[in-house]
Amino acid sequence: MEKKSTIIPSLSSNSIYLGILLAVVGGYLDSYTFISRDGVFANAQTGNMVLLGVSLALGEWKQTIYYLPPIFAFILGVLVAETVKVPKVRHLVYSSRRAILFIEFISLVVVGFLPERIPNMVVTVCIAFVSSLQISTFNKLDKWSYNSTMTTGNLRTAIQAAYSAIVKNNLEAKKQFKEFSVIIISFLVGALIGALATIHLGDQAIWIASAFIFASLILYHRNRGYFRRNSLDSVND
C-alpha cells in the first residue's frame, strides 16, 4: 500500500505561513530594541522623521545626528532589496527573496555578537536595515498588501475586511479578515516572546529572531530545491 506523503505548507513569498514567521520576527525586533536599547523602535521610521522635524524646529542641530542614521539605513535596505531584483543579480543569487532572507539572518546574528558597550545607534541602524529589507521584499499576503514589521495598516485592513464580511456578506473579505487577524496575532506573539527573551537572555536574545529567519530561509521555496536546476529557475523566485 502506498504511503501518503506528509504535506508541508508551502512558503511562497505571499504565503500566510511565511507571513506568520515574518510577523513574529517583526514584533520580536520591536520588543528587543525597546527593552535592550532604551525604548527605541527601530522597525518604523515615522517616529524618527517626526523627532528629526522637531529637532530641526527647535534648532537642536546635534540631536538631528541621532535620527539620521536609522533613516539612511532604512533607505539603504530598500536600495539593496531593489538591486537584488535586477535580473543579472537575481540570476547570480539564484533566488532574490532567499538572498534577502540570508542577509537578514546574517545581520541579526552579527548584532548578537556586538558587545554591550557598543552604542545603541549601531544596533538600531542594523535593525532598521533588516526591517527595510523585509518590508521591501515581502509585502504581499495572498493578493493583498501587508506589512510584517508594523501592524497599524494591517489592523486597519482587518477591520475594513470585517466590516465588508459582516455588512456586505463578502466571502473574500472574510478570508482577508482571517488572514490579517492571524498576522496581527503573530506580531503580538512575537512581541511577547521578544520581551520575555530579552529580559532573560539580554542582547543575545536577537539570535532567536535570527532562528525564525533561518527557518524561513530553509523552508522557502522548498519544492524548487536548494540548488539551481536550469536557467529558468532564477526567473520566478
MIDOSE-1310 file (N, C-alpha, C; in nm, 2 decimals, decimal comma, always signed):
residues 237
mekk	+0,09/-0,12/+0,00/+0,00/+0,00/+0,00/+0,09/+0,12/+0,00; +0,05/+0,22/-0,08/+0,13/+0,34/-0,10/+0,11/+0,43/+0,02; +0,22/+0,48/+0,08/+0,20/+0,57/+0,20/+0,18/+0,71/+0,15; +0,09/+0,78/+0,22/+0,06/+0,92/+0,19/+0,18/+1,00/+0,24
stii	+0,21/+1,09/+0,15/+0,32/+1,18/+0,19/+0,27/+1,29/+0,28; +0,36/+1,33/+0,37/+0,33/+1,44/+0,46/+0,33/+1,57/+0,39; +0,22/+1,65/+0,40/+0,21/+1,77/+0,33/+0,26/+1,89/+0,42; +0,37/+1,95/+0,38/+0,43/+2,06/+0,45/+0,38/+2,19/+0,38
psls	+0,33/+2,29/+0,45/+0,28/+2,41/+0,39/+0,39/+2,48/+0,31; +0,35/+2,53/+0,19/+0,44/+2,60/+0,10/+0,47/+2,74/+0,15; +0,60/+2,78/+0,15/+0,63/+2,91/+0,19/+0,67/+3,00/+0,07; +0,57/+3,02/-0,01/+0,59/+3,11/-0,12/+0,59/+3,25/-0,07
snsi	+0,63/+3,35/-0,15/+0,66/+3,49/-0,09/+0,53/+3,55/-0,04; +0,41/+3,51/-0,08/+0,29/+3,57/-0,03/+0,21/+3,47/+0,05; +0,27/+3,37/+0,10/+0,21/+3,26/+0,18/+0,18/+3,31/+0,32; +0,06/+3,27/+0,37/+0,02/+3,31/+0,51/+0,12/+3,25/+0,61
ylgi	+0,18/+3,13/+0,57/+0,28/+3,07/+0,67/+0,41/+3,15/+0,68; +0,46/+3,20/+0,56/+0,57/+3,29/+0,57/+0,54/+3,42/+0,63; +0,42/+3,47/+0,61/+0,37/+3,59/+0,67/+0,37/+3,58/+0,82; +0,33/+3,47/+0,87/+0,33/+3,44/+1,02/+0,47/+3,45/+1,07
llav	+0,57/+3,38/+1,01/+0,70/+3,38/+1,06/+0,76/+3,52/+1,06; +0,74/+3,59/+0,95/+0,80/+3,73/+0,94/+0,73/+3,82/+1,03; +0,60/+3,81/+1,06/+0,53/+3,90/+1,15/+0,58/+3,87/+1,30; +0,61/+3,74/+1,33/+0,67/+3,71/+1,46/+0,80/+3,78/+1,47
vggy	+0,88/+3,78/+1,37/+1,01/+3,85/+1,37/+0,99/+4,00/+1,39; +0,89/+4,06/+1,32/+0,87/+4,20/+1,33/+0,84/+4,24/+1,47; +0,74/+4,17/+1,53/+0,71/+4,20/+1,67/+0,82/+4,18/+1,77; +0,90/+4,07/+1,74/+1,01/+4,04/+1,82/+1,12/+4,15/+1,82
ldsy	+1,15/+4,20/+1,70/+1,26/+4,30/+1,69/+1,22/+4,43/+1,76; +1,09/+4,47/+1,75/+1,04/+4,59/+1,82/+1,06/+4,57/+1,97; +1,02/+4,46/+2,03/+1,04/+4,44/+2,17/+1,18/+4,44/+2,21; +1,26/+4,37/+2,13/+1,41/+4,36/+2,16/+1,47/+4,50/+2,17
tfis	+1,45/+4,58/+2,07/+1,51/+4,72/+2,07/+1,45/+4,81/+2,18; +1,32/+4,79/+2,20/+1,26/+4,87/+2,31/+1,32/+4,84/+2,44; +1,33/+4,72/+2,47/+1,38/+4,68/+2,61/+1,53/+4,69/+2,62; +1,61/+4,65/+2,52/+1,75/+4,64/+2,53/+1,82/+4,77/+2,49
rdgv	+1,75/+4,86/+2,41/+1,81/+4,98/+2,36/+1,73/+5,10/+2,39; +1,70/+5,12/+2,52/+1,64/+5,24/+2,58/+1,52/+5,29/+2,51; +1,42/+5,20/+2,49/+1,29/+5,24/+2,45/+1,28/+5,29/+2,30; +1,37/+5,23/+2,22/+1,37/+5,27/+2,08/+1,29/+5,16/+1,99
fana	+1,21/+5,21/+1,90/+1,15/+5,12/+1,80/+1,23/+5,14/+1,67; +1,29/+5,04/+1,62/+1,37/+5,05/+1,50/+1,31/+5,01/+1,37; +1,19/+4,94/+1,38/+1,13/+4,89/+1,26/+1,07/+5,00/+1,17; +1,01/+5,10/+1,23/+0,94/+5,20/+1,15/+1,02/+5,33/+1,17
qtgn	+1,02/+5,41/+1,06/+1,09/+5,54/+1,06/+1,00/+5,66/+1,08; +0,87/+5,64/+1,10/+0,78/+5,75/+1,13/+0,83/+5,83/+1,25; +0,86/+5,76/+1,36/+0,90/+5,83/+1,48/+1,03/+5,91/+1,46; +1,12/+5,85/+1,39/+1,25/+5,92/+1,36/+1,23/+6,04/+1,27
mvll	+1,14/+6,04/+1,18/+1,11/+6,15/+1,09/+1,05/+6,26/+1,18; +0,95/+6,23/+1,26/+0,89/+6,33/+1,35/+0,99/+6,39/+1,44; +1,07/+6,31/+1,51/+1,17/+6,36/+1,60/+1,28/+6,45/+1,53; +1,31/+6,41/+1,41/+1,40/+6,49/+1,33/+1,34/+6,63/+1,30
gvsl	+1,21/+6,63/+1,26/+1,15/+6,75/+1,23/+1,14/+6,84/+1,36; +1,11/+6,78/+1,47/+1,10/+6,86/+1,60/+1,24/+6,92/+1,63; +1,34/+6,83/+1,61/+1,48/+6,88/+1,64/+1,52/+7,00/+1,55; +1,48/+6,99/+1,43/+1,51/+7,10/+1,33/+1,44/+7,23/+1,37
alge	+1,31/+7,21/+1,41/+1,23/+7,32/+1,45/+1,28/+7,39/+1,57; +1,33/+7,31/+1,67/+1,39/+7,37/+1,79/+1,53/+7,41/+1,78; +1,59/+7,39/+1,67/+1,73/+7,43/+1,65/+1,83/+7,34/+1,72; +1,79/+7,22/+1,75/+1,88/+7,13/+1,82/+1,95/+7,04/+1,72
wkqt	+2,05/+7,11/+1,66/+2,12/+7,05/+1,54/+2,20/+6,92/+1,58; +2,26/+6,92/+1,70/+2,33/+6,80/+1,74/+2,24/+6,68/+1,75; +2,12/+6,70/+1,79/+2,02/+6,60/+1,81/+1,98/+6,53/+1,68; +1,98/+6,61/+1,57/+1,94/+6,55/+1,44/+2,03/+6,44/+1,40
iyyl	+2,16/+6,44/+1,44/+2,25/+6,34/+1,41/+2,20/+6,20/+1,46; +2,13/+6,20/+1,57/+2,08/+6,08/+1,63/+1,98/+6,01/+1,55; +1,90/+6,09/+1,47/+1,78/+6,03/+1,40/+1,81/+6,00/+1,25; +1,92/+6,06/+1,20/+1,95/+6,04/+1,06/+2,00/+5,90/+1,02
ppif	+2,09/+5,84/+1,10/+2,15/+5,71/+1,06/+2,04/+5,60/+1,04; +1,94/+5,58/+1,13/+1,84/+5,48/+1,10/+1,76/+5,50/+0,98; +1,74/+5,63/+0,95/+1,67/+5,67/+0,82/+1,75/+5,63/+0,70; +1,88/+5,66/+0,71/+1,97/+5,62/+0,60/+1,98/+5,47/+0,58
afil	+1,98/+5,40/+0,70/+1,99/+5,26/+0,69/+1,87/+5,20/+0,63; +1,75/+5,26/+0,66/+1,63/+5,21/+0,60/+1,63/+5,23/+0,45; +1,68/+5,35/+0,41/+1,69/+5,38/+0,26/+1,79/+5,28/+0,20; +1,90/+5,25/+0,26/+2,00/+5,15/+0,21/+1,93/+5,01/+0,19
gvlv	+1,85/+4,97/+0,29/+1,78/+4,85/+0,28/+1,69/+4,84/+0,16; +1,62/+4,94/+0,13/+1,53/+4,95/+0,01/+1,61/+4,93/-0,11; +1,73/+5,01/-0,12/+1,81/+5,00/-0,24/+1,87/+4,86/-0,26; +1,91/+4,80/-0,15/+1,97/+4,66/-0,16/+1,86/+4,57/-0,21
aetv	+1,74/+4,58/-0,15/+1,63/+4,49/-0,19/+1,60/+4,51/-0,34; +1,60/+4,63/-0,39/+1,57/+4,65/-0,53/+1,68/+4,61/-0,62; +1,81/+4,62/-0,57/+1,92/+4,58/-0,65/+1,92/+4,43/-0,67; +1,88/+4,35/-0,57/+1,88/+4,21/-0,58/+1,78/+4,16/-0,68
kvpk	+1,68/+4,24/-0,71/+1,57/+4,21/-0,80/+1,61/+4,22/-0,95; +1,72/+4,30/-0,97/+1,77/+4,32/-1,11/+1,80/+4,18/-1,17; +1,76/+4,15/-1,29/+1,77/+4,02/-1,35/+1,91/+3,96/-1,34; +2,02/+4,03/-1,37/+2,15/+3,98/-1,37/+2,19/+3,94/-1,22
vrhl	+2,16/+4,03/-1,13/+2,19/+4,00/-0,99/+2,11/+3,88/-0,94; +1,98/+3,88/-0,97/+1,89/+3,77/-0,93/+1,94/+3,64/-0,98; +1,99/+3,64/-1,10/+2,04/+3,51/-1,16/+2,16/+3,46/-1,08; +2,25/+3,55/-1,04/+2,37/+3,52/-0,97/+2,33/+3,46/-0,83
vyss	+2,23/+3,51/-0,77/+2,20/+3,47/-0,63/+2,10/+3,36/-0,63; +2,05/+3,32/-0,75/+1,95/+3,21/-0,77/+1,81/+3,26/-0,73; +1,79/+3,30/-0,61/+1,66/+3,35/-0,56/+1,68/+3,48/-0,49; +1,62/+3,59/-0,54/+1,63/+3,72/-0,48/+1,57/+3,72/-0,34
rrai	+1,46/+3,66/-0,32/+1,39/+3,66/-0,19/+1,47/+3,58/-0,09; +1,52/+3,47/-0,13/+1,61/+3,38/-0,04/+1,73/+3,46/-0,01; +1,79/+3,54/-0,10/+1,91/+3,61/-0,07/+1,88/+3,72/+0,03; +1,76/+3,78/+0,03/+1,72/+3,88/+0,13/+1,71/+3,82/+0,26
lfie	+1,65/+3,70/+0,27/+1,64/+3,63/+0,40/+1,77/+3,59/+0,45; +1,87/+3,56/+0,37/+2,00/+3,53/+0,41/+2,07/+3,65/+0,47; +2,06/+3,76/+0,40/+2,12/+3,89/+0,45/+2,06/+3,92/+0,59; +1,92/+3,91/+0,60/+1,86/+3,93/+0,73/+1,92/+3,85/+0,84
fisl	+1,93/+3,72/+0,81/+1,98/+3,62/+0,90/+2,12/+3,66/+0,95; +2,21/+3,69/+0,86/+2,35/+3,72/+0,89/+2,35/+3,85/+0,97; +2,27/+3,95/+0,93/+2,27/+4,08/+1,00/+2,23/+4,06/+1,15; +2,13/+3,98/+1,17/+2,08/+3,96/+1,31/+2,18/+3,88/+1,39
vvvg	+2,25/+3,78/+1,33/+2,35/+3,70/+1,40/+2,46/+3,79/+1,44; +2,50/+3,88/+1,35/+2,61/+3,98/+1,39/+2,57/+4,07/+1,50; +2,45/+4,12/+1,50/+2,40/+4,20/+1,61/+2,42/+4,13/+1,75; +2,39/+4,00/+1,75/+2,40/+3,93/+1,87/+2,54/+3,92/+1,93
flpe	+2,64/+3,93/+1,84/+2,78/+3,93/+1,88/+2,84/+4,06/+1,92; +2,76/+4,17/+1,90/+2,81/+4,30/+1,93/+2,82/+4,32/+2,09; +2,93/+4,38/+2,14/+2,95/+4,39/+2,28/+2,84/+4,49/+2,34; +2,82/+4,48/+2,47/+2,72/+4,56/+2,53/+2,76/+4,71/+2,53
ripn	+2,89/+4,74/+2,52/+2,93/+4,88/+2,53/+2,91/+4,95/+2,39; +2,87/+4,87/+2,29/+2,85/+4,93/+2,16/+2,73/+5,03/+2,17; +2,74/+5,15/+2,11/+2,64/+5,24/+2,11/+2,50/+5,19/+2,06; +2,39/+5,23/+2,13/+2,26/+5,18/+2,08/+2,23/+5,21/+1,94
mvvt	+2,29/+5,32/+1,89/+2,27/+5,36/+1,75/+2,31/+5,26/+1,65; +2,42/+5,19/+1,68/+2,47/+5,08/+1,59/+2,37/+4,97/+1,57; +2,31/+4,93/+1,69/+2,21/+4,82/+1,68/+2,08/+4,87/+1,61; +2,04/+4,99/+1,64/+1,92/+5,05/+1,58/+1,94/+5,06/+1,43
vcia	+2,05/+5,10/+1,39/+2,08/+5,10/+1,24/+2,07/+4,97/+1,18; +2,13/+4,87/+1,24/+2,12/+4,73/+1,19/+1,98/+4,68/+1,18; +1,90/+4,70/+1,28/+1,76/+4,66/+1,28/+1,68/+4,73/+1,18; +1,71/+4,86/+1,16/+1,64/+4,94/+1,06/+1,67/+4,89/+0,92
fvss	+1,79/+4,85/+0,90/+1,83/+4,79/+0,77/+1,76/+4,66/+0,74; +1,75/+4,57/+0,84/+1,69/+4,44/+0,83/+1,54/+4,46/+0,81; +1,48/+4,55/+0,88/+1,33/+4,58/+0,86/+1,30/+4,63/+0,72; +1,39/+4,72/+0,67/+1,37/+4,77/+0,54/+1,38/+4,66/+0,43
lqis	+1,47/+4,57/+0,45/+1,48/+4,46/+0,35/+1,35/+4,38/+0,35; +1,30/+4,35/+0,47/+1,18/+4,27/+0,48/+1,06/+4,33/+0,43; +1,04/+4,46/+0,46/+0,93/+4,54/+0,41/+0,93/+4,55/+0,26; +1,05/+4,57/+0,20/+1,06/+4,59/+0,06/+1,04/+4,46/-0,02
tfnk	+1,07/+4,35/+0,04/+1,07/+4,22/-0,04/+0,95/+4,14/-0,01; +0,90/+4,14/+0,11/+0,78/+4,05/+0,14/+0,67/+4,15/+0,18; +0,59/+4,19/+0,08/+0,49/+4,29/+0,11/+0,35/+4,24/+0,06; +0,34/+4,11/+0,03/+0,21/+4,06/-0,02/+0,16/+3,94/+0,07
ldkw	+0,04/+3,95/+0,11/-0,02/+3,84/+0,18/-0,13/+3,79/+0,09; -0,11/+3,67/+0,03/-0,21/+3,62/-0,07/-0,20/+3,73/-0,18; -0,31/+3,80/-0,21/-0,30/+3,90/-0,31/-0,32/+4,04/-0,26; -0,31/+4,06/-0,12/-0,32/+4,18/-0,06/-0,19/+4,24/+0,00
syns	-0,17/+4,37/-0,01/-0,05/+4,43/+0,05/-0,06/+4,43/+0,20; +0,05/+4,40/+0,27/+0,06/+4,40/+0,41/+0,20/+4,44/+0,46; +0,21/+4,45/+0,59/+0,34/+4,48/+0,64/+0,38/+4,39/+0,76; +0,49/+4,32/+0,75/+0,53/+4,23/+0,86/+0,60/+4,29/+0,97
tmtt	+0,64/+4,42/+0,96/+0,72/+4,48/+1,07/+0,64/+4,59/+1,14; +0,52/+4,62/+1,10/+0,44/+4,72/+1,16/+0,29/+4,67/+1,15; +0,21/+4,71/+1,24/+0,08/+4,65/+1,25/-0,04/+4,75/+1,23; -0,01/+4,88/+1,22/-0,12/+4,97/+1,21/-0,20/+4,95/+1,08
gnlr	-0,13/+4,94/+0,97/-0,20/+4,92/+0,84/-0,27/+4,79/+0,84; -0,21/+4,69/+0,89/-0,27/+4,55/+0,90/-0,40/+4,56/+0,98; -0,40/+4,63/+1,09/-0,52/+4,64/+1,17/-0,63/+4,71/+1,10; -0,60/+4,82/+1,03/-0,70/+4,89/+0,95/-0,76/+4,80/+0,85
taiq	-0,67/+4,73/+0,77/-0,72/+4,63/+0,67/-0,81/+4,53/+0,73; -0,78/+4,47/+0,84/-0,86/+4,37/+0,91/-0,99/+4,42/+0,95; -1,00/+4,54/+1,00/-1,13/+4,60/+1,04/-1,22/+4,63/+0,92; -1,15/+4,68/+0,81/-1,23/+4,71/+0,69/-1,28/+4,58/+0,63
aays	-1,20/+4,47/+0,63/-1,25/+4,34/+0,58/-1,36/+4,29/+0,67; -1,35/+4,30/+0,80/-1,45/+4,25/+0,89/-1,59/+4,32/+0,86; -1,58/+4,45/+0,83/-1,70/+4,53/+0,80/-1,76/+4,48/+0,67; -1,68/+4,46/+0,57/-1,74/+4,41/+0,44/-1,79/+4,27/+0,46
aivk	-1,72/+4,18/+0,54/-1,77/+4,05/+0,56/-1,90/+4,04/+0,63; -1,92/+4,13/+0,73/-2,04/+4,12/+0,81/-2,16/+4,20/+0,74; -2,13/+4,32/+0,70/-2,24/+4,41/+0,64/-2,27/+4,37/+0,50; -2,17/+4,33/+0,42/-2,19/+4,31/+0,28/-2,19/+4,16/+0,25
nnle	-2,16/+4,07/+0,35/-2,16/+3,93/+0,33/-2,06/+3,89/+0,22; -1,94/+3,96/+0,22/-1,84/+3,94/+0,12/-1,75/+3,82/+0,17; -1,75/+3,71/+0,09/-1,67/+3,60/+0,13/-1,52/+3,62/+0,12; -1,48/+3,69/+0,02/-1,33/+3,72/+0,01/-1,29/+3,81/+0,12
akkq	-1,37/+3,90/+0,16/-1,34/+3,99/+0,28/-1,33/+3,91/+0,40; -1,41/+3,80/+0,42/-1,40/+3,72/+0,53/-1,26/+3,64/+0,54; -1,22/+3,60/+0,42/-1,08/+3,53/+0,41/-0,98/+3,63/+0,45; -0,99/+3,76/+0,39/-0,89/+3,86/+0,42/-0,88/+3,89/+0,57
fkef	-1,00/+3,90/+0,63/-1,00/+3,93/+0,78/-0,93/+3,82/+0,86; -0,96/+3,70/+0,82/-0,90/+3,58/+0,89/-0,74/+3,59/+0,88; -0,69/+3,61/+0,76/-0,55/+3,61/+0,73/-0,48/+3,73/+0,80; -0,54/+3,84/+0,79/-0,48/+3,96/+0,86/-0,49/+3,95/+1,01
svii	-0,59/+3,89/+1,06/-0,60/+3,87/+1,20/-0,49/+3,78/+1,25; -0,46/+3,68/+1,17/-0,35/+3,58/+1,21/-0,22/+3,66/+1,21; -0,20/+3,74/+1,11/-0,07/+3,82/+1,11/-0,06/+3,91/+1,23; -0,17/+3,98/+1,26/-0,17/+4,07/+1,38/-0,14/+4,00/+1,51
isfl	-0,20/+3,88/+1,53/-0,18/+3,80/+1,64/-0,03/+3,75/+1,65; +0,02/+3,71/+1,53/+0,16/+3,67/+1,52/+0,25/+3,78/+1,56; +0,23/+3,90/+1,52/+0,31/+4,01/+1,55/+0,31/+4,03/+1,71; +0,19/+4,02/+1,77/+0,17/+4,03/+1,91/+0,25/+3,92/+1,98
vgal	+0,24/+3,80/+1,93/+0,31/+3,69/+1,99/+0,46/+3,71/+1,98; +0,50/+3,76/+1,87/+0,65/+3,79/+1,85/+0,69/+3,89/+1,95; +0,61/+4,00/+1,97/+0,65/+4,10/+2,07/+0,66/+4,04/+2,21; +0,56/+3,95/+2,24/+0,56/+3,89/+2,38/+0,69/+3,80/+2,39
igal	+0,72/+3,72/+2,29/+0,83/+3,63/+2,30/+0,96/+3,71/+2,31; +0,96/+3,82/+2,23/+1,08/+3,91/+2,23/+1,11/+3,97/+2,36; +1,00/+4,02/+2,42/+1,01/+4,08/+2,55/+1,07/+3,99/+2,66; +1,01/+3,87/+2,67/+1,05/+3,77/+2,76/+1,19/+3,72/+2,74
atih	+1,22/+3,70/+2,61/+1,36/+3,65/+2,58/+1,46/+3,76/+2,61; +1,44/+3,88/+2,58/+1,53/+3,99/+2,60/+1,55/+4,01/+2,75; +1,45/+4,00/+2,83/+1,46/+4,02/+2,97/+1,55/+3,91/+3,03; +1,53/+3,79/+2,99/+1,61/+3,68/+3,05/+1,74/+3,65/+2,98
lgdq	+1,75/+3,68/+2,85/+1,88/+3,65/+2,78/+1,96/+3,77/+2,74; +1,91/+3,89/+2,75/+1,98/+4,01/+2,72/+2,00/+4,03/+2,57; +2,11/+4,09/+2,53/+2,14/+4,12/+2,39/+2,14/+4,00/+2,30; +2,18/+3,89/+2,35/+2,19/+3,77/+2,26/+2,05/+3,71/+2,23
aiwi	+1,94/+3,77/+2,29/+1,81/+3,72/+2,25/+1,78/+3,75/+2,10; +1,86/+3,83/+2,04/+1,83/+3,86/+1,90/+1,85/+3,73/+1,81; +1,93/+3,64/+1,87/+1,95/+3,51/+1,79/+1,83/+3,43/+1,77; +1,73/+3,45/+1,86/+1,60/+3,38/+1,85/+1,53/+3,43/+1,72
asaf	+1,53/+3,56/+1,70/+1,48/+3,62/+1,58/+1,55/+3,57/+1,46; +1,68/+3,56/+1,47/+1,76/+3,51/+1,35/+1,72/+3,36/+1,32; +1,68/+3,29/+1,43/+1,64/+3,15/+1,41/+1,51/+3,14/+1,33; +1,42/+3,23/+1,36/+1,29/+3,24/+1,28/+1,32/+3,27/+1,13
ifas	+1,41/+3,36/+1,11/+1,45/+3,39/+0,97/+1,52/+3,27/+0,91; +1,60/+3,20/+0,98/+1,67/+3,09/+0,93/+1,57/+2,98/+0,89; +1,47/+2,96/+0,97/+1,36/+2,86/+0,94/+1,29/+2,90/+0,81; +1,26/+3,03/+0,80/+1,20/+3,08/+0,67/+1,29/+3,06/+0,55
lily	+1,42/+3,08/+0,57/+1,52/+3,06/+0,47/+1,52/+2,91/+0,42; +1,52/+2,82/+0,51/+1,53/+2,68/+0,48/+1,40/+2,63/+0,41; +1,29/+2,67/+0,46/+1,16/+2,62/+0,41/+1,11/+2,69/+0,28; +1,16/+2,82/+0,26/+1,11/+2,90/+0,15/+1,15/+2,83/+0,02
hrnr	+1,05/+2,81/-0,07/+1,07/+2,75/-0,20/+1,13/+2,61/-0,19; +1,09/+2,54/-0,09/+1,15/+2,41/-0,07/+1,12/+2,31/-0,18; +1,00/+2,33/-0,25/+0,96/+2,25/-0,36/+1,05/+2,26/-0,48; +1,12/+2,38/-0,49/+1,21/+2,40/-0,61/+1,35/+2,35/-0,59
gyfr	+1,38/+2,30/-0,46/+1,51/+2,26/-0,44/+1,60/+2,37/-0,40; +1,72/+2,34/-0,34/+1,81/+2,44/-0,29/+1,92/+2,48/-0,39; +1,92/+2,41/-0,50/+2,03/+2,44/-0,60/+1,96/+2,46/-0,74; +2,03/+2,54/-0,82/+1,97/+2,58/-0,95/+1,97/+2,45/-1,04
rnsl	+1,85/+2,43/-1,10/+1,84/+2,31/-1,19/+1,85/+2,35/-1,33; +1,80/+2,47/-1,37/+1,81/+2,52/-1,51/+1,80/+2,67/-1,51; +1,82/+2,73/-1,62/+1,83/+2,87/-1,63/+1,70/+2,94/-1,60; +1,59/+2,86/-1,61/+1,46/+2,92/-1,58/+1,43/+2,94/-1,43
dsvn	+1,50/+2,87/-1,35/+1,48/+2,87/-1,20/+1,49/+3,00/-1,14; +1,58/+3,09/-1,20/+1,60/+3,22/-1,14/+1,50/+3,32/-1,18; +1,41/+3,29/-1,27/+1,32/+3,38/-1,32/+1,20/+3,40/-1,22; +1,15/+3,29/-1,17/+1,04/+3,30/-1,08/+1,09/+3,25/-0,94
d	+1,12/+3,35/-0,85/+1,17/+3,31/-0,72/+1,09/+3,37/-0,61
